[in-house]
Amino acid sequence: MARKKEFDKEEVLGKAMITFWRYGYEGTSMQKLVESMGINRGSLYDTFGDKRSLFLSAMAHYEQTVMKNIIASLKSDDASKQSIIDLFRNVVAQTVKNNHYYGCLITNTAIELCPHDRETQNQVDTNFRQVANAFKHALSKAQAKGEIRSDRDINSIAQYLTSSLQGLQVIAKVNRDRDTLNNIVNVIVSVLD
């Protein structure tokens, strides 16, 4: 008879997500995962499969928790130009506040694995499209409210904002100076004027 698992799968998956987020895929050993998740190797393999399967699950968990929260305001019915500005300002605030800022797991993965890993590239691309669609939704709402000119190409702006969000998070891993990051945000959101 199989033993009942004595851990919360979502909780330990969250711990694995943070470990991959902190160290990257290559920098995360199975030993680091075992230690951070607080489960034994057998349970890890039985529940999540190998390291790669666990990583893909951790990325999906990141998208469903962290990214979903970040873009929620952009997807709301009352989204506006200010929702977009607030998102960027919140990224700066969280970056400066957090002593252990790891950037964005999706962006980190794009840099580390996408050049040579098609499956991961597809998962990252799906995430980037979700972010761009959330920006597009907010831009459409802002346009309908007259906050953004009607002749502006919201598809292109949404793609620009998506790439700018990723770039901001890369810069913030190196330079967490509030003024520098806010100056970058000022230029990014000027596209909305």
DASULVEN-V878719 format. One record per pair of residues at least 4 apart in sequence whose C-alpha atoms are under 6 Angstrom apart, sorted by the first residue. I is the first residue (numbers start at 1). J is the second residue. Records with the same first field share a line. If there is no record, write none. Layout:
I=J  J
This chain:
12=37
15=37
17=21  58
18=22
20=24  25
21=105
22=102
23=27  28
32=36
33=37
34=38  39  40
42=46
43=47
44=48
45=49  50
48=54
49=53
62=66
63=67
64=68
68=72
74=79  134  138
75=134
79=83  138
80=138  141  142
81=142
82=86
86=90
94=98
96=176
103=169  173
104=108
109=113
110=114
113=117
114=121
121=125
132=158  159  162
135=158
136=158
139=143
142=147  148
143=147  148  150
154=158
161=165
164=168
171=175
172=176
178=182
